[in-house]
Amino acid sequence: MNCSILLAGFGGQGILSAGRFIASAVLTEGKEVCWFPSYGPEMRGGTANCGVIVSDEAIGSPVIAEADVLVAMNSPSLEKFSAIVKPGGLIIIDSSLAKPIHARTDVRWISIPASELATEQGNITYAVIILLGCLIRQTGLVGRESFSRALFENLPSRHHHLIPAEMAAFDRGGSYAAG
């Protein structure tokens, strides 16, 4: 297995944390992983993106020149990074904040109104978890239990009471991968 994922959005949407959750879950399952965060000087509200490479073998470089998957949480991120997705790759977007540009017909598209769903669930920060649920279900990168464990390992203990709701959001996102 070799999968390169680019997560992108505005600072404050949980992009870097999302990458960390994936990386931690991958490590739990004994695979090789590289997590490479990047953010603009503005931080919250500025641009943020994160590359995650998952492999069964050693990873030579953290740089993603061509991604297998793009998870875009807003239109600027979608416009900026959609061109680097490999033909046959996957683009998952938060359709509450980004509209599909479908200029690429050589990739699969999954649109999820993640921010709307997260708001309905009572916490906008669940939007990225919804998108990760879709990503993980679609790619089979890690199991559900590994992802849950990653949340416990990476979130401060004061937020552990939110994990059941986050896992419900994760499952909701997974349902979009199946449909």
C-alpha positions as CSV (number, residue, x, y, z in Angstrom):
1,M,0.0,0.0,0.0
2,N,1.2,3.5,-0.9
3,C,-1.2,6.4,-0.5
4,S,-0.5,10.1,-0.5
5,I,-3.2,12.4,0.9
6,L,-3.4,16.2,0.9
7,L,-5.7,17.8,3.4
8,A,-6.4,21.5,2.8
9,G,-8.5,24.4,4.1
10,F,-8.4,27.4,6.3
11,G,-6.5,27.6,9.6
12,G,-8.8,26.7,12.4
13,Q,-10.7,24.0,10.5
14,G,-8.6,21.2,12.0
15,I,-6.6,20.4,9.0
16,L,-3.3,19.8,10.8
17,S,-5.1,17.9,13.5
18,A,-6.8,15.7,10.9
19,G,-3.5,14.8,9.4
20,R,-2.1,14.0,12.9
21,F,-5.2,11.7,13.6
22,I,-4.6,9.8,10.4
23,A,-0.8,9.5,11.0
24,S,-1.4,8.2,14.6
25,A,-4.0,5.7,13.4
26,V,-1.7,4.4,10.7
27,L,1.1,4.0,13.2
28,T,-1.2,2.0,15.5
29,E,-1.6,-0.5,12.6
30,G,2.2,-0.8,12.1
31,K,2.4,1.0,8.8
32,E,4.9,3.6,7.7
33,V,3.7,7.2,7.7
34,C,4.9,10.7,7.1
35,W,2.9,13.8,8.3
36,F,4.0,17.1,6.8
37,P,2.0,20.2,8.0
38,S,2.1,23.6,6.3
39,Y,0.2,26.8,7.1
40,G,0.3,30.4,6.1
41,P,1.6,33.2,8.3
42,E,-2.0,34.2,9.2
43,M,-2.6,30.9,11.1
44,R,-6.4,30.9,12.1
45,G,-8.2,32.0,9.0
46,G,-5.2,31.7,6.8
47,T,-4.3,28.8,4.6
48,A,-3.4,25.4,6.0
49,N,-2.6,22.1,4.4
50,C,-1.1,18.9,5.4
51,G,0.4,16.0,3.5
52,V,0.1,12.5,4.8
53,I,1.9,9.6,3.1
54,V,1.1,6.0,4.1
55,S,3.1,3.1,3.0
56,D,4.1,-0.5,3.8
57,E,7.7,0.5,3.0
58,A,10.0,3.3,4.2
59,I,9.0,6.7,2.9
60,G,11.8,8.6,1.1
61,S,10.4,12.1,1.1
62,P,7.5,14.0,2.8
63,V,6.8,16.1,-0.3
64,I,3.7,15.2,-2.2
65,A,4.1,16.1,-5.9
66,E,1.1,14.0,-6.9
67,A,-1.6,13.1,-4.5
68,D,-3.8,10.0,-4.5
69,V,-6.4,11.9,-2.5
70,L,-7.3,15.5,-1.9
71,V,-9.6,16.5,1.0
72,A,-10.6,20.2,0.4
73,M,-12.6,22.1,3.0
74,N,-13.0,25.3,0.9
75,S,-12.9,26.6,-2.6
76,P,-9.5,28.2,-2.6
77,S,-7.9,24.9,-1.4
78,L,-9.8,23.0,-4.1
79,E,-8.7,25.4,-6.8
80,K,-5.1,25.4,-5.6
81,F,-4.6,21.7,-5.2
82,S,-7.0,19.8,-7.5
83,A,-4.4,19.7,-10.3
84,I,-2.0,17.6,-8.3
85,V,-4.4,14.7,-7.8
86,K,-3.3,11.7,-9.9
87,P,-5.6,10.5,-12.7
88,G,-7.9,7.9,-11.1
89,G,-7.4,9.7,-7.7
90,L,-10.1,10.9,-5.3
91,I,-11.2,14.4,-4.4
92,I,-13.4,14.8,-1.3
93,I,-14.9,18.2,-0.7
94,D,-16.9,20.0,2.0
95,S,-19.7,21.1,-0.3
96,S,-20.9,23.5,2.4
97,L,-17.8,25.7,1.7
98,A,-16.5,24.5,-1.7
99,K,-18.3,23.7,-4.9
100,P,-17.1,20.9,-7.2
101,I,-15.2,22.3,-10.2
102,H,-15.5,19.1,-12.2
103,A,-12.9,20.3,-14.6
104,R,-11.2,17.1,-13.8
105,T,-13.1,14.1,-15.3
106,D,-10.2,11.7,-14.6
107,V,-10.8,11.7,-10.9
108,R,-13.6,10.5,-8.6
109,W,-15.5,13.2,-6.7
110,I,-17.3,12.9,-3.4
111,S,-19.1,16.0,-2.1
112,I,-20.3,16.1,1.5
113,P,-22.0,19.1,3.2
114,A,-19.7,18.4,6.1
115,S,-19.9,21.9,7.8
116,E,-23.7,21.8,7.6
117,L,-23.8,18.3,9.0
118,A,-21.4,19.2,11.8
119,T,-23.5,22.2,12.7
120,E,-26.6,20.1,12.9
121,Q,-24.7,17.7,15.2
122,G,-23.8,20.7,17.4
123,N,-20.1,21.2,16.8
124,I,-18.6,22.7,13.6
125,T,-15.2,21.1,14.4
126,Y,-16.8,17.7,13.5
127,A,-16.7,18.8,9.8
128,V,-13.2,17.5,9.3
129,I,-14.0,14.3,11.1
130,I,-16.9,13.7,8.8
131,L,-14.6,14.1,5.8
132,L,-12.0,11.8,7.4
133,G,-14.8,9.2,7.9
134,C,-15.4,9.2,4.2
135,L,-11.7,9.2,3.3
136,I,-10.9,6.2,5.6
137,R,-14.0,4.2,4.5
138,Q,-13.2,4.9,0.8
139,T,-9.5,4.0,1.0
140,G,-9.4,1.4,3.8
141,L,-6.3,3.1,5.2
142,V,-7.1,2.1,8.8
143,G,-9.8,0.5,10.8
144,R,-12.4,2.4,12.8
145,E,-10.9,1.3,16.1
146,S,-7.5,2.6,15.2
147,F,-9.0,6.0,14.3
148,S,-10.9,6.1,17.6
149,R,-7.7,5.3,19.5
150,A,-5.9,8.1,17.6
151,L,-8.5,10.5,18.8
152,F,-7.9,9.4,22.4
153,E,-4.1,9.7,22.0
154,N,-4.1,13.1,20.3
155,L,-6.9,15.0,21.9
156,P,-6.5,16.6,25.3
157,S,-8.2,14.5,28.0
158,R,-10.6,17.4,28.7
159,H,-12.1,16.7,25.2
160,H,-12.3,12.9,25.5
161,H,-16.0,13.2,26.4
162,L,-16.6,14.4,22.8
163,I,-15.1,11.3,21.2
164,P,-18.4,9.3,21.0
165,A,-20.0,12.2,19.1
166,E,-16.9,12.5,16.9
167,M,-17.1,8.8,16.1
168,A,-20.7,9.3,15.2
169,A,-19.6,12.1,12.8
170,F,-16.9,9.8,11.5
171,D,-19.5,7.1,10.7
172,R,-21.8,9.6,9.1
173,G,-18.9,10.6,6.7
174,G,-18.3,7.0,6.1
175,S,-21.8,6.5,4.8
176,Y,-21.0,9.0,2.0
177,A,-18.2,6.7,0.8
178,A,-20.6,3.8,0.6
179,G,-23.2,5.7,-1.4
